[in-house]
Amino acid sequence: MSHIGSDSTGLSGQESLRYSRHLLLGKVGESGQLKLKNAHVVIVGAGGLGSPSALYLAASGIGKITIIDPDKIEISNLQRQVLYKTNHVKREKAQVAAQQLQALNPEIQIQAIVAEVEKANFSALIKAADAVLDCTDNAKTRYFVNTACVNAKVPLITAAAIRGEGQLMVFNYKQQTSPCYHCVFPDLTDNDAGLTCSNSGVLSPLLGIMGSMQALECIKLLLNPAEYLNNKLLCFDAWQLSFNQFNLSADPECKICATMA
């Protein structure tokens, strides 16, 4: 993969300056920053979760970011979707997100796809990806993204936020023992799930916390596949400022991942 204004085999002087605080970290350093530079991350959904995820991945130097979202910006989005400004209302989220991220970091590539993920040739797109972030808010899309990632053996970092509660999971489909999203939520439907930000509300910083944690886990996974939230469900209560973790295991009869080989 080639990158704007830089050689993918090393860091330019400008990149070394931009990422200097990463280069000081033993767990990143130049070799780790090069891993980020040569990575391709796909973000599905450019809303409340996708905004902070994309901002931190772009700032951190992920070499290529693809953003998929069919929607246009609405005034009610601005309470939590921090990529956008009032003058962006009625414009396409993916396109504006790409412009904002490119302005933040001109050293990377940003691809915007204004389409529903089911119509974006997603399975072919993620074959060249190193990770996928599910930043959507409906069960049908989550199941679609999960199935595609299982089939392509691409790691999936998924989060959710409603009212004052958040969830985070990382599924590394390169590992035989990984459960999948369907293992954890086998019978979820949008009618059953019912709760959405539009009908139940959501505390705006909660999206920033959960989306930032998606970016954090993505970076950790890219830097060292042994260091991330492995086979766990992380639950966050914003009102109590408390975290809980629950172990996850694969369902041997899961219709999505049980035959993964």
Kinemage of the C-alpha trace (Angstrom):
@kinemage 1
@onewidth
@group {chain A} dominant
@subgroup {mainchain}
@vectorlist {calphas} color= white
{ca met a 1} P 0.000 0.000 0.000
{ca ser a 2} L 1.353 3.423 -0.898
{ca his a 3} L 0.791 6.406 1.365
{ca ile a 4} L 0.392 10.077 0.671
{ca gly a 5} L 3.633 11.995 0.996
{ca ser a 6} L 5.670 9.177 2.518
{ca asp a 7} L 7.586 5.981 1.907
{ca ser a 8} L 5.790 2.964 3.389
{ca thr a 9} L 9.139 1.325 4.190
{ca gly a 10} L 10.140 4.014 6.702
{ca leu a 11} L 9.090 7.187 8.483
{ca ser a 12} L 9.714 10.555 6.897
{ca gly a 13} L 11.145 13.385 8.960
{ca gln a 14} L 7.699 14.968 9.143
{ca glu a 15} L 6.152 11.692 10.332
{ca ser a 16} L 8.853 11.235 12.958
{ca leu a 17} L 8.000 14.667 14.322
{ca arg a 18} L 4.230 14.104 14.147
{ca tyr a 19} L 4.388 10.746 15.937
{ca ser a 20} L 7.271 11.638 18.274
{ca arg a 21} L 5.259 10.853 21.410
{ca his a 22} L 4.543 7.377 20.065
{ca leu a 23} L 8.201 6.862 19.248
{ca leu a 24} L 9.043 7.384 22.923
{ca leu a 25} L 6.887 4.429 23.958
{ca gly a 26} L 8.564 1.049 24.341
{ca lys a 27} L 5.435 -0.698 23.089
{ca val a 28} L 5.270 1.433 19.941
{ca gly a 29} L 8.591 2.917 18.852
{ca glu a 30} L 9.540 3.220 15.197
{ca ser a 31} L 8.761 -0.407 14.378
{ca gly a 32} L 5.289 -0.100 15.884
{ca gln a 33} L 4.609 3.186 14.136
{ca leu a 34} L 5.532 1.534 10.843
{ca lys a 35} L 2.987 -1.198 11.587
{ca leu a 36} L 0.332 1.487 12.016
{ca lys a 37} L 1.505 3.274 8.882
{ca asn a 38} L 1.146 0.115 6.815
{ca ala a 39} L -2.260 -0.835 8.256
{ca his a 40} L -5.674 -0.534 6.631
{ca val a 41} L -8.639 -0.128 8.990
{ca val a 42} L -12.276 -0.087 7.872
{ca ile a 43} L -14.781 1.862 9.972
{ca val a 44} L -18.439 1.019 9.445
{ca gly a 45} L -20.528 3.942 10.663
{ca ala a 46} L -19.340 7.544 10.968
{ca gly a 47} L -21.622 8.586 13.824
{ca gly a 48} L -21.196 8.806 17.584
{ca leu a 49} L -18.764 5.875 17.833
{ca gly a 50} L -17.165 6.281 14.433
{ca ser a 51} L -16.270 9.930 15.018
{ca pro a 52} L -13.872 9.481 17.969
{ca ser a 53} L -12.606 6.163 16.608
{ca ala a 54} L -11.693 7.733 13.296
{ca leu a 55} L -10.156 10.836 14.886
{ca tyr a 56} L -7.777 8.832 17.058
{ca leu a 57} L -6.879 6.317 14.364
{ca ala a 58} L -6.109 9.123 11.930
{ca ala a 59} L -4.126 11.062 14.524
{ca ser a 60} L -2.211 7.898 15.446
{ca gly a 61} L -1.043 7.354 11.882
{ca ile a 62} L -3.097 4.457 10.564
{ca gly a 63} L -1.936 4.487 6.950
{ca lys a 64} L -5.294 3.899 5.299
{ca ile a 65} L -8.757 4.378 6.745
{ca thr a 66} L -11.946 3.496 4.886
{ca ile a 67} L -15.175 5.002 6.215
{ca ile a 68} L -18.545 3.569 5.192
{ca asp a 69} L -21.770 5.434 5.979
{ca pro a 70} L -24.889 6.155 3.885
{ca asp a 71} L -26.312 8.988 5.997
{ca lys a 72} L -26.311 12.753 5.923
{ca ile a 73} L -25.514 14.920 8.932
{ca glu a 74} L -28.473 16.147 10.975
{ca ile a 75} L -28.542 18.852 13.624
{ca ser a 76} L -29.399 16.255 16.295
{ca asn a 77} L -26.138 14.414 15.500
{ca leu a 78} L -24.002 17.283 16.719
{ca gln a 79} L -24.625 16.524 20.409
{ca arg a 80} L -22.266 13.527 20.143
{ca gln a 81} L -20.793 13.139 16.632
{ca val a 82} L -17.707 15.245 17.173
{ca leu a 83} L -16.329 15.100 13.630
{ca tyr a 84} L -18.997 17.495 12.409
{ca lys a 85} L -19.843 21.179 12.683
{ca thr a 86} L -23.126 23.056 12.271
{ca asn a 87} L -22.251 24.102 8.717
{ca his a 88} L -21.908 20.401 7.781
{ca val a 89} L -25.621 19.701 8.301
{ca lys a 90} L -27.255 17.998 5.281
{ca arg a 91} L -23.891 16.915 3.890
{ca glu a 92} L -22.841 13.242 3.612
{ca lys a 93} L -21.172 11.946 6.751
{ca ala a 94} L -18.557 9.777 5.056
{ca gln a 95} L -17.399 12.576 2.759
{ca val a 96} L -17.215 15.190 5.517
{ca ala a 97} L -15.485 12.716 7.831
{ca ala a 98} L -12.857 12.030 5.173
{ca gln a 99} L -12.236 15.756 4.689
{ca gln a 100} L -11.928 16.376 8.421
{ca leu a 101} L -9.546 13.457 8.933
{ca gln a 102} L -7.414 14.389 5.938
{ca ala a 103} L -7.096 17.904 7.347
{ca leu a 104} L -6.014 16.417 10.667
{ca asn a 105} L -3.394 14.159 9.082
{ca pro a 106} L -2.369 14.669 5.441
{ca glu a 107} L 0.185 11.844 5.773
{ca ile a 108} L -2.477 9.112 5.497
{ca gln a 109} L -5.061 7.924 2.979
{ca ile a 110} L -8.782 8.292 3.643
{ca gln a 111} L -11.421 6.542 1.556
{ca ala a 112} L -15.078 7.540 1.882
{ca ile a 113} L -17.872 5.219 0.779
{ca val a 114} L -21.332 6.780 0.839
{ca ala a 115} L -23.448 3.634 0.878
{ca glu a 116} L -25.053 1.095 3.139
{ca val a 117} L -22.417 -1.443 4.089
{ca glu a 118} L -24.515 -4.225 2.554
{ca lys a 119} L -24.178 -2.443 -0.816
{ca ala a 120} L -20.519 -1.447 -0.528
{ca asn a 121} L -18.873 -4.653 -1.830
{ca phe a 122} L -17.811 -5.113 1.771
{ca ser a 123} L -16.490 -8.674 1.584
{ca ala a 124} L -14.077 -7.748 -1.191
{ca leu a 125} L -13.098 -4.501 0.528
{ca ile a 126} L -12.033 -6.091 3.809
{ca lys a 127} L -9.845 -8.751 2.199
{ca ala a 128} L -7.065 -6.156 2.235
{ca ala a 129} L -7.954 -4.793 5.689
{ca asp a 130} L -6.138 -5.437 8.951
{ca ala a 131} L -9.136 -4.680 11.192
{ca val a 132} L -12.775 -3.591 11.039
{ca leu a 133} L -14.516 -1.316 13.520
{ca asp a 134} L -18.266 -1.797 13.823
{ca cys a 135} L -19.585 1.603 14.868
{ca thr a 136} L -23.185 0.996 13.790
{ca asp a 137} L -26.365 0.969 15.834
{ca asn a 138} L -28.611 -1.772 14.459
{ca ala a 139} L -28.615 -5.550 14.725
{ca lys a 140} L -29.030 -6.337 11.034
{ca thr a 141} L -25.921 -4.402 10.076
{ca arg a 142} L -23.921 -5.786 12.993
{ca tyr a 143} L -24.731 -9.352 11.951
{ca phe a 144} L -23.798 -8.590 8.341
{ca val a 145} L -20.450 -7.062 9.318
{ca asn a 146} L -19.719 -9.920 11.719
{ca thr a 147} L -20.398 -12.621 9.129
{ca ala a 148} L -18.189 -10.904 6.551
{ca cys a 149} L -15.338 -10.554 9.060
{ca val a 150} L -15.641 -14.202 10.133
{ca asn a 151} L -15.475 -15.344 6.516
{ca ala a 152} L -12.526 -13.073 5.712
{ca lys a 153} L -10.755 -13.843 9.037
{ca val a 154} L -10.407 -10.113 9.727
{ca pro a 155} L -10.420 -8.908 13.366
{ca leu a 156} L -13.563 -7.045 14.435
{ca ile a 157} L -13.746 -4.405 17.170
{ca thr a 158} L -17.349 -3.638 18.064
{ca ala a 159} L -18.889 -1.219 20.555
{ca ala a 160} L -22.312 0.008 21.577
{ca ala a 161} L -23.614 2.872 23.687
{ca ile a 162} L -27.099 3.753 24.882
{ca arg a 163} L -28.299 6.002 27.696
{ca gly a 164} L -25.332 5.761 30.097
{ca glu a 165} L -24.158 2.209 29.337
{ca gly a 166} L -21.461 1.061 26.940
{ca gln a 167} L -20.157 -2.273 25.669
{ca leu a 168} L -16.911 -3.208 23.937
{ca met a 169} L -15.757 -6.491 22.400
{ca val a 170} L -12.815 -7.548 20.236
{ca phe a 171} L -13.095 -10.643 18.070
{ca asn a 172} L -9.839 -11.780 16.501
{ca tyr a 173} L -11.036 -14.058 13.726
{ca lys a 174} L -7.471 -15.000 12.901
{ca gln a 175} L -7.646 -17.173 16.029
{ca gln a 176} L -9.448 -20.492 15.886
{ca thr a 177} L -10.766 -20.131 19.439
{ca ser a 178} L -12.387 -16.722 19.039
{ca pro a 179} L -16.132 -16.445 19.588
{ca cys a 180} L -18.043 -14.179 17.231
{ca tyr a 181} L -20.665 -11.480 17.692
{ca his a 182} L -23.381 -13.999 16.852
{ca cys a 183} L -22.131 -16.318 19.626
{ca val a 184} L -22.698 -13.547 22.158
{ca phe a 185} L -25.987 -12.238 20.729
{ca pro a 186} L -27.506 -15.118 18.708
{ca asp a 187} L -31.102 -13.925 18.552
{ca leu a 188} L -30.885 -10.144 18.517
{ca thr a 189} L -33.242 -8.293 16.185
{ca asp a 190} L -33.846 -4.589 15.757
{ca asn a 191} L -37.420 -5.069 16.935
{ca asp a 192} L -36.212 -6.844 20.064
{ca ala a 193} L -33.336 -4.458 20.657
{ca gly a 194} L -35.692 -1.511 20.324
{ca leu a 195} L -33.488 0.903 22.225
{ca thr a 196} L -31.770 3.529 20.099
{ca cys a 197} L -30.190 6.883 20.770
{ca ser a 198} L -33.171 8.527 19.071
{ca asn a 199} L -35.776 6.920 21.349
{ca ser a 200} L -33.819 6.344 24.556
{ca gly a 201} L -31.136 9.015 24.562
{ca val a 202} L -27.410 8.761 25.142
{ca leu a 203} L -24.917 10.724 27.217
{ca ser a 204} L -22.662 12.435 24.691
{ca pro a 205} L -19.223 11.770 26.297
{ca leu a 206} L -20.112 8.065 26.528
{ca leu a 207} L -19.744 7.822 22.747
{ca gly a 208} L -16.335 9.444 23.003
{ca ile a 209} L -15.233 6.958 25.647
{ca met a 210} L -16.450 3.862 23.813
{ca gly a 211} L -15.270 5.032 20.383
{ca ser a 212} L -11.858 5.950 21.794
{ca met a 213} L -11.598 2.499 23.362
{ca gln a 214} L -12.361 0.956 19.970
{ca ala a 215} L -9.458 2.918 18.511
{ca leu a 216} L -7.256 1.941 21.458
{ca glu a 217} L -7.982 -1.778 21.100
{ca cys a 218} L -7.479 -1.559 17.343
{ca ile a 219} L -4.055 0.022 17.795
{ca lys a 220} L -3.086 -2.526 20.451
{ca leu a 221} L -4.157 -5.366 18.171
{ca leu a 222} L -2.139 -3.966 15.262
{ca leu a 223} L 0.945 -3.442 17.411
{ca asn a 224} L 0.863 -6.770 19.248
{ca pro a 225} L -1.851 -9.395 18.620
{ca ala a 226} L -1.213 -10.765 22.136
{ca glu a 227} L -2.232 -7.536 23.876
{ca tyr a 228} L -5.884 -6.600 23.518
{ca leu a 229} L -9.302 -7.276 25.061
{ca asn a 230} L -9.285 -10.953 24.132
{ca asn a 231} L -12.537 -12.971 24.353
{ca lys a 232} L -14.127 -10.592 26.863
{ca leu a 233} L -17.159 -8.345 27.047
{ca leu a 234} L -16.315 -5.015 28.653
{ca cys a 235} L -19.280 -3.131 30.127
{ca phe a 236} L -19.033 0.493 31.194
{ca asp a 237} L -21.465 2.412 33.395
{ca ala a 238} L -20.946 6.117 32.789
{ca trp a 239} L -23.079 7.193 35.734
{ca gln a 240} L -21.119 5.102 38.241
{ca leu a 241} L -17.828 5.348 36.325
{ca ser a 242} L -17.409 1.591 36.670
{ca phe a 243} L -16.192 -1.200 34.411
{ca asn a 244} L -17.035 -4.902 34.436
{ca gln a 245} L -15.556 -7.674 32.305
{ca phe a 246} L -17.146 -10.989 31.368
{ca asn a 247} L -15.387 -13.913 29.727
{ca leu a 248} L -16.719 -15.021 26.349
{ca ser a 249} L -16.440 -18.414 24.698
{ca ala a 250} L -17.288 -19.648 21.236
{ca asp a 251} L -20.590 -21.432 20.724
{ca pro a 252} L -19.747 -24.817 19.152
{ca glu a 253} L -23.112 -24.726 17.373
{ca cys a 254} L -22.948 -21.120 16.170
{ca lys a 255} L -24.246 -20.995 12.590
{ca ile a 256} L -21.766 -18.245 11.711
{ca cys a 257} L -18.401 -19.235 13.173
{ca ala a 258} L -18.661 -22.912 14.234
{ca thr a 259} L -17.271 -24.104 10.937
{ca met a 260} L -14.511 -21.488 10.800
{ca ala a 261} L -11.266 -23.214 9.938
